[in-house]
Amino acid sequence: MRSELAARAHLPRLNLKASLHSLPQAFFTALSVICLVGLLLAMPSAHALTPEQAHAIASGDNETRIEALQKALPEADAKLAALVQALLDDAVKVDEKRTYVMHDAGYVDAATGEAATPPESAEDVTNNNRMRGELEAALASLKLLSDDAAKRAEAIRELSRQPLGDSHLPMVEKALAKETNPAQKATLERMRAGILIASEDKGKRLEAAKSLAASGQSAVRSLLQERLAPDAETDPEVRGVLQVSLQQVESRLAWGERAGVVFTGISLGSILLLAALGLAITYGLMGVINMAHGELIMIGAYATYVMQNLFRAWLPGWFDWYIVAAVPASFLAAAVVGAVLERGVIRWLYGRPLETLLATWGISLVLMQAVRSLFGAQNVPVENPSWLSGGIEVMSNLTLPYNRLAIVAFAAIVLLGMSLLIARTRMGLFVRSVTQNRPMASCMGVNTARVDTLAFALGAGIAGLAGCALSQVGNVGPDLGQGYIVDSFMVVVLGGVGQLAGTVYAALGLGVLNKFLEGWAGAVLAKIMVLVFIVVFIQKRPQGLFAMKGRSAEA
């Protein structure tokens, strides 16, 4: 019992002694931690722009400034971006030690951001073109790390147009690690490889050359071709890898170029189809050689121009949809002119092709002069709606414009509508009966004169639709239709007179063939070769691709 009490009596004294013994050690440990934290807080941030850096970027010769700017980029902060922008805006002054940036409320120190008044001895900073290019590249590099995807995309576009060096590599790699958009990531990877491929390190050049082989971009092909120049790359091993990579890139790009030629040919064929569909009625079904068909196309284009101006003046908020109203307007304008032309001139010339040709040629001159008197001899501007601007990027060297895609779709819709009209409606039945056997149709009670007018107006209206489509891809002027009248006749004759299916095949075939020949022999020789091909073909097969069978126009 006594020993237990003695143990308890000694216990507090032992604890107190231990606490007193450990107190100095804990005190000094806490004091050390406090001092360390205070020291860290007192130190400037590792990524903050220092006054020395700001002064070196803003003053001195260009080489020194560029070197200082490139050294500051890897550890850039918001103050560096503000300084670069101010330098581009010519809003910076420097004295012997400090750099001043002009704000709305006055000047601030470029490094600290605190208000500061530059002395009278301070000088304005000026930048030549070279320095401005470096500043713009630096600003674009800083935007690469922005949280805004649109700003990053803009920065990538800006940097891709400028020569990059080793100083840009850290920023590009940071952006590459952060980027999530696949297309922008691919561009950043190409930019990184473009920097590495010019490195002094052979291993980096080999790595870059191998990585570029997987690309399918035109810019990569140009980069590889530049590196394969005699004075660019001297190492045999690296040149061998570059040549292999160039072959692989060109192989991928070749598919895009072929697809582009095919699409361009289909687009041209769709335009020829729209121009020839109306002629397929007036010439193919009615036998009228209408040399004013091109001017009916022109009238449709000018009707689109007028509708555009009406929307701009009276419905500016709906301007993007003027093309929807222009489609029926162009059809009606050309159809009315065609009806007047048929009732006033052509109805007296049926069965006399030479006189019809001469009369319609004279009418075409009258229509062109009338348009010159109303709208002037110069071309008039027709804008694409915003939803028809731009295109779909399928490959780096293949972009499908929205206006061309819309024309292809529009041509298909017009073809479908015309086919249904001719084959399934009462008016189509009357047109086919009159063109097949006019006396018998008249005996059955068909008003043949009225059918002739309606059929000619229909063909003219479709020509107006072609003009509406052409206004979205080319100039609109008094001579617009002259470039399509010969091609339209070739399409109708090659496809087979009176055959809509033949018109479709002939238009698309001639469009694609013409574009392939242009790439091989040039535009002029391509036209000549296509004409020779058609002449030879008609000599061998006068009825065209699809010939009428018997007396039925629909057989």
C-alpha positions in Angstrom: 0.0 0.0 0.0 2.7 2.4 1.0 4.7 1.5 -2.2 1.6 2.2 -4.3 1.1 5.6 -2.7 4.8 6.4 -3.2 4.5 5.5 -6.9 1.5 7.7 -7.3 3.3 10.5 -5.5 6.2 10.3 -7.9 4.2 10.1 -11.0 3.2 13.8 -11.4 6.7 14.9 -10.7 8.0 12.6 -13.4 5.5 13.9 -16.0 6.2 17.5 -15.1 9.9 16.9 -15.5 9.5 15.3 -18.9 7.3 18.1 -20.1 9.8 20.7 -18.9 12.5 18.8 -20.6 10.7 18.7 -24.0 9.4 22.3 -23.9 12.5 23.9 -25.4 12.6 21.4 -28.3 8.9 21.9 -29.2 9.3 25.7 -28.9 12.2 25.7 -31.3 10.4 23.4 -33.7 7.4 25.6 -33.8 9.5 28.7 -34.2 11.3 27.1 -37.1 8.1 26.2 -38.9 6.8 29.8 -38.4 10.0 31.3 -39.8 9.9 29.0 -42.8 6.3 29.8 -43.6 7.1 33.5 -43.2 10.1 33.2 -45.5 8.0 31.4 -48.2 5.3 34.0 -48.0 7.9 36.8 -48.3 9.5 35.2 -51.4 8.0 36.2 -54.8 6.0 33.6 -56.7 8.1 31.4 -59.0 5.7 32.2 -61.8 5.3 35.9 -61.2 6.7 38.4 -63.6 9.6 40.2 -62.0 10.6 43.8 -62.6 13.8 42.7 -64.2 12.0 40.5 -66.7 9.5 43.2 -67.6 12.3 45.7 -68.1 14.3 43.2 -70.3 11.2 42.5 -72.4 10.4 46.1 -73.0 13.8 47.7 -73.4 17.1 47.1 -75.3 17.8 45.7 -78.7 15.4 43.2 -80.4 17.7 40.1 -79.8 17.8 40.8 -76.0 14.1 41.5 -75.8 13.2 38.3 -77.7 15.5 36.2 -75.6 14.0 37.6 -72.4 10.4 37.1 -73.7 11.2 33.5 -74.6 12.7 32.8 -71.2 9.6 34.2 -69.5 7.1 32.2 -71.5 7.4 28.8 -69.8 6.6 30.4 -66.4 4.1 33.0 -67.7 1.3 34.5 -65.6 -1.4 37.0 -66.3 0.9 40.0 -65.9 3.1 38.8 -68.7 0.1 38.5 -71.0 -1.0 42.0 -70.0 2.5 43.3 -70.8 2.6 41.6 -74.2 -0.8 43.0 -75.1 0.2 46.5 -74.0 3.4 46.2 -76.1 1.3 45.3 -79.1 -1.0 48.3 -78.4 2.0 50.7 -78.0 0.9 51.5 -74.5 4.2 50.9 -72.6 6.9 53.3 -71.2 10.2 52.5 -69.7 12.9 54.3 -67.7 16.2 53.0 -66.4 14.7 50.5 -64.0 10.9 50.2 -64.3 8.3 49.4 -66.9 5.0 51.2 -67.0 1.8 50.0 -68.7 -0.9 52.5 -69.5 -4.4 51.8 -68.2 -7.6 53.7 -68.4 -7.0 55.3 -65.0 -3.3 55.9 -65.6 -0.1 53.9 -65.5 0.7 50.9 -63.4 3.9 49.0 -62.8 4.1 46.1 -65.3 5.5 43.7 -62.6 3.5 44.6 -59.5 0.3 46.0 -61.0 0.5 48.9 -58.6 -0.3 52.5 -59.7 2.8 54.3 -60.8 3.6 57.6 -62.6 6.4 57.4 -65.2 9.0 60.2 -64.9 9.4 62.7 -67.7 12.5 60.8 -68.8 10.5 57.6 -69.5 10.4 56.7 -73.2 7.7 55.1 -75.3 8.4 51.5 -76.3 8.3 50.9 -80.1 8.3 47.6 -81.9 9.4 46.8 -85.5 7.7 44.1 -87.6 10.0 41.4 -86.3 9.3 42.2 -82.7 5.6 42.4 -83.3 5.6 39.0 -84.8 7.4 37.6 -81.7 4.9 39.4 -79.4 1.9 38.0 -81.4 3.3 34.5 -81.3 3.9 34.9 -77.5 0.4 36.1 -76.9 -1.0 33.2 -78.9 1.1 30.8 -76.9 -0.3 32.3 -73.7 -3.8 31.8 -75.0 -3.1 28.1 -75.5 -3.6 27.5 -71.8 -6.9 29.4 -71.6 -10.0 27.6 -70.2 -12.0 29.0 -73.1 -12.0 26.5 -76.0 -12.7 29.2 -78.6 -9.6 31.2 -77.4 -7.5 28.1 -77.5 -8.7 27.3 -81.1 -7.9 30.9 -82.1 -4.4 30.6 -80.6 -3.7 27.4 -82.3 -4.7 28.9 -85.7 -2.5 31.9 -85.1 0.5 29.8 -84.1 0.1 27.4 -87.0 0.6 30.3 -89.4 3.9 31.3 -87.7 7.4 29.8 -87.6 8.0 28.2 -84.2 11.3 27.6 -82.4 12.5 25.7 -79.3 11.3 28.5 -77.1 7.7 27.7 -77.9 8.1 24.0 -77.2 7.4 24.1 -73.4 4.2 26.0 -73.9 3.0 23.8 -76.8 3.7 20.7 -74.6 1.7 22.2 -71.7 -1.2 22.9 -74.0 -0.9 19.4 -75.6 -1.2 17.8 -72.1 -4.3 20.0 -71.3 -6.1 19.9 -74.7 -9.1 17.6 -75.0 -10.4 18.5 -78.4 -9.2 15.8 -80.9 -8.7 18.2 -83.9 -6.9 20.8 -81.8 -4.8 18.1 -80.2 -3.8 16.8 -83.6 -2.7 20.3 -84.6 -0.7 20.8 -81.4 1.0 17.4 -82.0 1.9 18.5 -85.5 3.3 21.9 -84.1 5.3 20.0 -81.5 6.8 17.7 -84.2 7.5 20.7 -86.4 9.5 22.2 -83.6 11.4 19.0 -82.8 12.2 18.3 -86.5 14.4 21.3 -86.6 16.1 20.5 -83.3 19.9 20.1 -83.1 19.4 16.8 -81.4 19.3 14.0 -84.0 17.2 11.8 -81.7 14.5 14.4 -81.5 14.6 14.9 -85.2 14.1 11.1 -85.8 11.3 11.0 -83.3 9.5 13.9 -85.0 10.0 12.5 -88.5 8.5 9.1 -87.4 5.5 10.8 -85.6 4.7 13.0 -88.6 4.3 9.8 -90.8 0.9 9.2 -89.2 -0.4 12.6 -90.2 -2.7 13.4 -93.2 -2.4 17.2 -93.3 -1.2 19.3 -96.1 0.9 21.4 -93.8 2.8 18.3 -92.7 3.6 17.5 -96.3 5.0 21.0 -96.8 7.0 20.7 -93.6 8.6 17.4 -94.7 9.3 18.8 -98.2 11.1 21.8 -96.6 13.2 19.5 -94.4 14.2 17.4 -97.4 15.6 20.4 -99.2 19.4 20.0 -99.9 20.4 22.5 -97.2 17.9 21.6 -94.5 18.7 18.1 -93.4 22.2 16.6 -93.9 22.0 13.4 -91.8 21.4 10.4 -94.1 19.4 8.4 -91.5 17.1 11.3 -90.8 16.6 12.0 -94.5 15.7 8.4 -95.1 13.0 8.6 -92.3 11.8 11.9 -93.7 11.3 10.4 -97.2 9.4 7.5 -95.9 7.2 9.7 -93.8 6.6 12.0 -96.8 5.5 9.1 -98.9 3.0 7.9 -96.3 1.6 11.5 -95.9 1.2 11.9 -99.6 -0.5 8.6 -99.9 -3.2 9.7 -97.4 -3.5 13.1 -99.0 -4.0 11.6 -102.5 -7.3 10.0 -101.4 -8.5 13.4 -100.2 -7.5 15.0 -103.5 -9.3 12.3 -105.5 -12.4 12.6 -103.4 -12.2 16.4 -103.8 -12.1 16.0 -107.6 -15.1 13.6 -107.5 -17.1 16.0 -105.3 -16.2 19.0 -107.5 -17.3 17.0 -110.5 -20.6 16.0 -108.9 -21.1 19.7 -107.9 -20.5 20.8 -111.5 -22.7 18.0 -112.7 -25.5 19.2 -110.4 -25.2 22.7 -111.9 -25.3 21.3 -115.4 -28.3 19.2 -114.5 -30.2 22.2 -113.2 -29.3 24.1 -116.3 -30.2 21.2 -118.7 -33.4 20.1 -117.0 -35.4 23.0 -118.4 -33.8 22.4 -121.8 -34.8 18.8 -121.6 -38.4 19.9 -121.8 -38.2 22.8 -124.3 -35.8 20.9 -126.6 -36.0 17.3 -125.6 -39.8 17.0 -125.4 -40.9 20.0 -127.5 -38.1 20.0 -130.1 -37.5 23.8 -129.8 -33.9 24.9 -130.1 -34.1 27.8 -127.5 -30.9 29.8 -127.7 -32.3 32.2 -125.0 -32.3 29.4 -122.4 -29.1 30.8 -120.9 -30.8 34.2 -120.4 -33.7 32.5 -118.6 -31.0 31.2 -116.2 -29.8 34.7 -115.8 -33.3 36.0 -115.1 -33.6 33.5 -112.2 -30.2 34.7 -110.8 -31.3 38.4 -111.0 -34.7 37.5 -109.3 -32.6 36.1 -106.4 -30.6 39.3 -106.3 -33.8 41.4 -106.1 -35.2 39.2 -103.4 -32.0 39.6 -101.4 -32.3 43.4 -101.6 -35.9 43.3 -100.6 -35.2 41.2 -97.5 -32.2 43.5 -96.6 -34.4 46.6 -96.8 -37.7 45.3 -95.3 -36.9 42.2 -93.3 -33.3 42.5 -92.1 -33.9 40.1 -89.2 -34.9 37.4 -91.7 -32.1 38.0 -94.2 -30.6 34.5 -93.8 -33.9 33.1 -95.2 -34.1 35.2 -98.3 -33.0 32.3 -100.4 -36.2 30.3 -99.4 -38.3 33.1 -100.9 -35.9 33.5 -103.9 -36.6 29.9 -105.0 -40.3 30.4 -106.0 -39.5 34.0 -107.1 -36.8 32.9 -109.6 -39.1 30.1 -110.9 -42.0 32.5 -111.5 -39.9 35.2 -113.0 -38.3 32.9 -115.6 -41.6 31.1 -116.2 -43.5 34.3 -117.0 -40.8 35.4 -119.4 -40.8 31.9 -121.0 -44.6 32.0 -121.4 -44.5 35.4 -123.0 -41.7 34.1 -125.3 -43.7 31.1 -126.3 -46.9 32.9 -126.9 -45.3 35.8 -128.7 -42.7 34.2 -130.9 -42.1 30.5 -130.7 -45.7 29.3 -131.2 -45.4 30.6 -134.8 -42.2 28.8 -135.5 -42.9 25.1 -134.5 -41.5 22.8 -137.1 -38.9 25.3 -138.4 -35.8 24.8 -136.3 -33.5 27.1 -138.1 -35.8 30.1 -137.8 -36.5 29.2 -134.1 -32.7 29.2 -133.5 -32.2 32.6 -135.0 -35.3 34.1 -133.4 -34.4 32.9 -129.9 -30.8 34.0 -130.4 -32.0 37.5 -131.1 -34.3 37.4 -128.1 -31.3 36.4 -125.9 -29.5 39.6 -127.0 -32.6 41.6 -126.2 -32.9 40.1 -122.7 -29.2 40.7 -122.0 -29.5 44.4 -123.0 -32.6 44.8 -120.9 -30.8 43.5 -117.8 -27.9 45.8 -118.5 -30.3 48.7 -118.7 -32.1 47.8 -115.4 -29.2 46.6 -113.3 -26.1 47.9 -115.1 -23.4 46.1 -117.0 -21.3 45.1 -114.0 -21.8 42.0 -111.9 -24.1 42.4 -108.9 -23.3 40.9 -105.5 -25.4 38.0 -104.1 -24.5 37.0 -100.5 -24.7 33.5 -99.1 -26.9 33.1 -96.1 -24.9 32.4 -92.9 -26.1 28.8 -92.8 -24.7 28.3 -96.3 -21.3 29.7 -95.5 -18.4 27.5 -94.4 -18.2 23.8 -95.0 -17.6 20.3 -93.6 -13.9 19.4 -93.2 -13.8 15.7 -94.1 -10.0 15.6 -94.4 -7.2 18.2 -94.0 -7.3 18.8 -97.8 -11.0 18.1 -98.4 -13.7 20.6 -97.3 -17.2 20.2 -98.6 -18.7 23.7 -98.9 -22.3 24.0 -97.6 -23.4 26.0 -100.6 -22.2 23.2 -103.0 -23.8 20.5 -100.8 -27.1 22.5 -100.9 -26.9 22.7 -104.7 -26.5 19.0 -105.0 -29.5 18.4 -102.7 -31.5 21.1 -104.5 -30.8 19.5 -107.9 -32.0 16.2 -106.6 -35.2 17.7 -105.3 -35.9 19.6 -108.6 -35.3 16.4 -110.5 -37.6 14.4 -108.3 -40.3 17.0 -108.6 -40.0 17.3 -112.3 -40.1 13.5 -112.7 -43.3 13.2 -110.7 -44.8 16.1 -112.6 -44.2 14.6 -116.0 -45.0 11.0 -115.0 -47.8 11.3 -112.4 -49.8 14.5 -113.1 -52.5 15.4 -115.5 -50.4 18.2 -116.9 -47.5 15.7 -117.4 -49.9 13.4 -119.3 -51.0 16.2 -121.6 -47.4 17.2 -122.3 -46.4 13.7 -123.2 -49.5 13.2 -125.3 -48.9 16.5 -127.3 -45.2 15.8 -127.8 -45.9 12.2 -128.9 -48.8 12.8 -131.3 -50.2 16.4 -131.4 -53.1 15.7 -133.9 -54.4 12.7 -131.9 -54.1 14.7 -128.6 -56.1 17.5 -130.2 -58.7 15.1 -131.4 -59.1 13.8 -127.8 -59.9 17.4 -126.6 -56.4 18.5 -125.3 -55.8 22.2 -125.8 -52.4 21.8 -127.4 -51.7 25.5 -127.6 -52.2 25.8 -123.8 -50.1 22.7 -123.2 -47.3 24.2 -125.3 -47.3 27.4 -123.3 -47.4 25.5 -119.9 -44.6 23.1 -120.9 -42.4 26.0 -122.2 -43.1 28.0 -119.0 -42.2 24.9 -116.9 -38.8 24.5 -118.7 -38.1 28.2 -118.4 -39.0 28.1 -114.7 -36.6 25.3 -114.1 -33.9 27.4 -115.8 -34.7 30.1 -113.4 -34.2 27.7 -110.5 -30.7 27.0 -112.0 -30.0 30.7 -111.9 -31.0 30.9 -108.3 -28.6 28.1 -107.5 -25.8 29.6 -109.6 -26.1 32.9 -107.7 -24.8 31.1 -104.6 -21.5 29.9 -106.2 -20.6 32.5 -108.8 -20.9 36.0 -110.1 -24.3 37.3 -111.3 -24.1 39.4 -114.4 -25.7 39.8 -117.8 -23.5 37.2 -119.4 -24.2 34.5 -116.8 -26.2 32.2 -119.0 -23.8 32.3 -121.9 -21.4 29.9 -120.1 -24.0 27.2 -119.7 -26.1 27.2 -122.9 -23.6 25.0 -124.9 -23.0 22.7 -122.0 -26.7 22.3 -121.5 -27.3 21.3 -125.1 -24.4 18.8 -124.9 -26.0 17.2 -121.8 -29.4 16.9 -123.4 -28.0 15.4 -126.7 -25.6 13.1 -124.9 -28.3 11.8 -122.5 -30.8 11.2 -125.2 -33.5 13.6 -126.5 -36.6 13.5 -124.3 -34.9 11.2 -121.6 -34.7 12.7 -118.1 -32.6 9.7 -116.9 -30.2 10.2 -119.7 -29.9 13.9 -118.8 -29.0 13.0 -115.2 -26.3 10.5 -116.2 -24.9 12.9 -118.9 -24.8 15.9 -116.5 -23.0 14.1 -113.7 -20.7 12.1 -116.0 -19.6 15.2 -117.9 -19.1 17.1 -114.7 -16.8 14.5 -113.2 -15.0 13.8 -116.5 -14.4 17.5 -117.0 -12.8 17.9 -113.6 -10.6 14.9 -114.0 -9.4 16.2 -117.4 -8.8 19.7 -116.0 -6.4 18.3 -113.4 -4.5 16.4 -116.2 -4.6 18.8 -119.2 -5.9 22.2 -118.0 -9.3 23.9 -118.2 -9.2 24.8 -122.0 -7.9 21.5 -123.2 -10.4 19.7 -121.0 -13.3 21.5 -122.6 -12.0 20.6 -126.1 -11.5 17.0 -125.1 -15.0 16.8 -123.7 -16.5 18.3 -126.9 -14.5 15.9 -129.1 -15.7 13.0 -127.0 -19.3 14.0 -127.4 -19.0 14.4 -131.2 -17.4 11.0 -131.5 -20.0 9.5 -129.2 -23.0 11.0 -131.1 -21.4 9.7 -134.4 -21.5 6.2 -133.0 -24.8 6.5 -131.1 -26.9 9.3 -132.5 -29.8 8.6 -130.1 -27.6 9.3 -127.0 -27.3 7.2 -123.9 -31.0 6.4 -123.6 -33.0 6.2 -126.8 -36.8 6.4 -127.1 -38.4 3.1 -127.8 -41.4 3.1 -130.0 -43.7 6.0 -129.9 -43.9 6.3 -126.1 -42.0 9.0 -124.3 -42.1 7.1 -121.0 -41.2 3.6 -122.3 
